[in-house]
Amino acid sequence: MAQSLVVNTSTAQTRSRPPGAVPSAADLDRFRAVQDLAYEGAQAIAAGLQAGDTERDAVKRLKRWLVERDVDDWFHVPFAWFGDRTAFRGFKVPLQFLPSGRRLEEGMAFILDCAPVIAGATADIGFAGSLGENAALDQVMDDLAAYRSLIVEQVRERRSFRSIYESVDALAAQQGYANRHHAYPGHVLAHEVKPLGAGPGIGRVGPFGRRHLRSLARSVLVGQRQAWSPLWSGDRRSDHPPVPGLWAVEPHLGLRGVGAKFEELLVIADDDAYWLSDDLPHVRRWRERGITEVGAR
């Protein structure tokens, strides 16, 4: 984990397909290890949540847990949402996404979200759960399996990012869910994740790491010139074929004031796509409940 990443920076300069590069197998192992750690931390903090804890309490514990395990930078620091805030109910401005004093209650849904960096390798994960039983959360989590399959299958078919976003919207409407990733800034379903150089972070702008913001800004500028976007949404800027590389994908659904999502890294190659790992909490949950989905190697 302490070694720097060796990144393939070659690009394919064509009009028909935007440029991109998939990290080496060794580098993908590094990203997978950080993703595993992030989910391990979210599960550990979730297991210790009690009635009366606030979102700020959960975020503080998760950040400390990760820093104690060699996290040296952030794409973004941890977030936590409790109750109807898991569905972004009433969210109008970015400040509302920040952790609040909302207290957890018995039966209440929650989401923990974090994006740690170790030696330049980044993960961005979302873990949904509840304090005690919550039937609405269980229903949403069960149904999210279909989105994991749909997304990777349509990327393999080389459909445009915009078309895949619309397919996700259509499935949500068919199932009676509200599309809550539409509430994120930029209405993003996913965003590109690039390797950074090894070494500690150089500070943050709000909840976001400065190095990642610079990398994303560069990708936005390059994308504007080459007709693609590092922010995967439903607008015309995403009306292009899938871009090779790593993408943090987060379908987020709402049902009766309860929101749930998963977030994990998707590897897109020139002629293939697969989830970076199948050994994740939501995937294990589906298997235990007999729910089938596809998508990883």
C-alpha positions in Angstrom: 0.0 0.0 0.0 2.9 2.4 0.6 4.3 2.1 -2.9 3.4 4.5 -5.6 1.1 3.6 -8.5 2.5 3.0 -12.0 -0.1 4.3 -14.3 -0.7 3.6 -18.0 -1.2 7.1 -19.4 -1.6 6.0 -23.1 -4.8 7.2 -24.8 -6.7 6.3 -27.9 -7.2 9.5 -29.9 -10.4 8.9 -32.0 -13.6 10.7 -32.6 -15.7 7.6 -32.3 -14.5 6.6 -28.8 -13.2 9.0 -26.1 -9.7 8.4 -24.7 -9.1 6.4 -21.5 -6.8 3.9 -19.8 -7.3 1.0 -17.5 -4.8 0.7 -14.7 -2.5 -2.3 -14.6 -3.5 -5.5 -12.8 -1.2 -4.6 -10.0 -2.7 -1.1 -9.7 -6.3 -2.6 -9.8 -5.2 -4.8 -6.8 -4.4 -1.6 -4.9 -7.7 0.0 -5.7 -9.5 -3.2 -4.7 -7.6 -3.2 -1.3 -8.7 0.4 -0.6 -12.3 -0.4 -1.6 -12.3 -3.4 0.7 -10.9 -1.3 3.6 -13.5 1.4 3.0 -16.4 -1.1 3.2 -14.8 -2.8 6.2 -14.7 0.6 7.9 -18.3 1.4 7.0 -19.5 -2.0 8.3 -17.5 -1.5 11.6 -19.0 1.9 12.3 -22.5 0.7 11.3 -22.3 -2.2 13.7 -21.6 0.2 16.5 -24.3 2.8 15.8 -26.9 3.3 18.5 -30.1 5.2 19.0 -29.2 8.9 19.7 -26.0 8.9 17.6 -25.9 11.8 15.1 -24.7 11.8 11.5 -21.7 13.9 12.7 -20.9 11.2 15.3 -20.9 8.5 12.6 -18.7 10.5 10.3 -16.2 11.3 13.0 -15.8 7.7 13.9 -15.5 6.5 10.3 -12.9 9.1 9.5 -10.8 8.2 12.6 -11.1 4.5 11.8 -9.8 5.0 8.3 -7.0 7.3 9.2 -5.8 4.8 11.8 -5.4 2.3 8.9 -3.1 4.5 6.7 -5.6 6.5 4.7 -3.5 9.6 3.7 -5.9 11.6 1.5 -9.6 11.7 0.4 -11.6 12.1 -2.7 -14.1 13.2 -0.2 -14.3 12.8 3.6 -17.1 10.5 5.0 -20.7 11.4 4.8 -23.7 10.0 6.7 -27.4 10.3 6.2 -30.1 9.1 8.6 -33.8 8.7 8.2 -35.5 10.6 5.3 -32.2 12.2 4.6 -31.1 8.9 3.0 -33.6 9.8 0.3 -32.3 13.4 0.1 -35.8 14.6 0.9 -35.9 18.4 0.6 -32.3 18.7 -0.5 -31.9 21.9 -2.6 -28.3 23.0 -2.0 -24.9 21.2 -1.7 -24.6 22.1 2.0 -27.5 19.8 2.8 -25.4 16.8 1.9 -23.0 17.5 4.8 -23.4 15.5 8.0 -26.0 17.0 10.3 -27.2 16.7 13.9 -30.0 14.3 12.8 -30.2 11.5 15.5 -30.6 7.9 14.7 -33.7 6.1 15.9 -34.8 2.5 16.2 -35.9 1.2 12.8 -34.3 4.2 10.9 -32.4 3.7 7.7 -28.9 5.1 7.3 -26.2 5.4 4.6 -22.5 5.8 5.2 -20.4 7.0 2.3 -16.6 7.6 2.1 -13.9 7.9 -0.5 -10.5 7.3 1.1 -7.1 7.3 -0.7 -4.0 5.3 0.2 -0.8 5.8 -1.8 -2.7 7.3 -4.7 -5.4 4.5 -5.0 -8.9 5.7 -4.4 -12.2 4.0 -3.4 -15.7 5.6 -3.3 -18.2 3.4 -1.5 -21.8 3.7 -0.1 -23.1 1.3 2.6 -26.8 1.3 3.4 -28.4 -0.3 6.5 -30.8 0.3 9.3 -30.9 0.3 13.1 -33.2 -2.7 13.6 -35.8 -3.8 11.0 -36.8 -1.6 8.1 -38.9 -3.3 5.4 -38.6 -0.5 2.9 -34.8 -0.5 3.1 -34.8 -4.3 2.6 -37.0 -4.0 -0.5 -34.8 -1.3 -2.1 -31.6 -3.2 -1.3 -33.1 -6.4 -2.8 -34.1 -4.6 -6.0 -30.7 -2.8 -6.4 -29.2 -6.1 -7.6 -30.9 -5.6 -10.9 -29.2 -2.3 -11.4 -25.7 -3.8 -10.9 -26.5 -6.3 -13.7 -28.1 -3.8 -16.0 -25.3 -1.3 -15.8 -22.4 -3.6 -16.5 -24.4 -5.5 -19.3 -25.2 -2.2 -21.1 -21.6 -1.0 -20.8 -20.5 -4.2 -22.4 -23.0 -3.6 -25.2 -21.2 -0.2 -25.7 -24.3 1.8 -25.2 -23.7 5.5 -24.5 -23.4 6.6 -20.9 -26.5 8.7 -21.4 -28.5 5.8 -22.7 -27.5 3.6 -19.7 -28.5 6.4 -17.3 -31.9 6.5 -19.1 -32.2 2.7 -18.7 -31.6 3.1 -15.0 -34.3 5.8 -14.8 -36.7 3.6 -16.7 -36.1 0.6 -14.4 -36.6 2.8 -11.3 -39.9 4.1 -12.7 -41.0 0.6 -13.5 -40.3 -0.5 -10.0 -41.9 2.5 -8.4 -38.8 4.2 -7.1 -37.5 7.7 -7.1 -34.2 8.2 -8.8 -32.2 9.9 -6.0 -28.8 10.0 -7.7 -30.6 12.7 -9.7 -30.3 14.9 -6.6 -26.5 14.8 -6.5 -24.7 17.8 -7.8 -24.5 17.3 -11.6 -27.2 14.6 -11.4 -24.4 12.0 -11.6 -24.8 8.2 -11.6 -21.0 7.8 -11.6 -17.7 9.6 -11.9 -14.3 8.7 -13.2 -11.6 7.7 -10.7 -8.0 8.2 -11.7 -4.8 7.1 -9.9 -2.9 9.8 -8.1 0.7 10.0 -7.2 1.7 8.4 -3.9 2.1 10.7 -0.9 0.0 12.6 1.6 -2.8 14.9 0.5 -2.4 18.6 0.1 -5.5 19.7 1.9 -9.2 19.9 1.1 -11.7 22.2 -0.4 -14.7 21.6 1.8 -15.2 17.8 2.0 -13.2 17.2 -1.2 -9.5 16.5 -1.5 -7.6 19.2 -3.4 -5.6 16.7 -5.5 -8.8 14.9 -6.7 -10.5 18.2 -7.5 -7.5 19.2 -9.7 -7.5 15.8 -11.4 -11.3 16.0 -12.1 -11.0 19.6 -13.3 -8.3 18.5 -15.8 -10.5 15.7 -17.0 -13.4 18.0 -17.5 -11.3 20.4 -19.6 -10.0 17.5 -21.7 -13.4 16.1 -22.1 -14.8 19.3 -23.3 -12.3 19.4 -26.1 -12.8 15.7 -27.0 -16.6 15.4 -26.5 -16.8 13.2 -23.4 -17.3 13.8 -19.7 -15.8 12.3 -16.5 -19.2 12.9 -14.9 -21.7 10.2 -16.0 -25.2 11.7 -16.1 -28.3 11.8 -18.2 -27.4 15.0 -20.1 -25.9 15.5 -23.6 -22.4 15.6 -22.2 -22.7 11.9 -21.4 -24.0 11.0 -24.9 -20.9 9.1 -25.8 -19.6 5.5 -25.6 -18.2 4.2 -22.4 -14.8 5.5 -21.5 -12.1 3.0 -20.5 -10.9 3.4 -16.9 -12.2 3.2 -13.4 -15.7 4.5 -12.6 -17.3 4.9 -9.1 -21.0 4.0 -9.8 -23.8 4.7 -7.4 -27.4 4.0 -8.3 -29.4 5.5 -5.5 -33.2 4.9 -5.1 -35.8 6.3 -2.8 -39.0 4.7 -1.5 -41.4 6.3 1.0 -38.8 8.5 2.5 -36.2 5.8 2.7 -33.1 5.9 0.4 -30.6 3.1 -0.3 -27.7 2.7 -2.7 -24.5 0.8 -3.3 -21.4 2.4 -4.7 -18.4 0.6 -6.0 -15.7 0.7 -8.7 -16.5 -0.5 -12.3 -13.6 -1.3 -14.6 -14.3 -0.4 -18.3 -11.9 -1.7 -20.9 -12.0 -1.3 -24.7 -14.0 -4.4 -25.2 -15.2 -5.5 -21.7 -16.5 -4.2 -18.4 -16.6 -5.8 -14.9 -17.0 -4.8 -11.3 -13.7 -4.6 -9.5 -14.8 -7.0 -6.8 -17.7 -9.5 -6.1 -16.7 -9.8 -2.4 -18.7 -6.8 -1.2 -21.4 -6.5 1.5 -24.3 -5.9 -0.8 -23.3 -8.7 -3.2 -22.9 -11.1 -0.2 -26.3 -10.0 1.0 -28.0 -10.8 -2.3 -26.4 -14.2 -2.4 -27.5 -15.0 1.1 -31.1 -14.0 0.1 -31.0 -16.0 -3.1 -31.0 -12.9 -5.4 -29.0 -13.3 -8.6 -27.1 -10.7 -10.4 -24.1 -10.6 -12.7 -21.3 -8.4 -13.6 -17.9 -9.2 -12.1 -15.2 -11.6 -13.2 
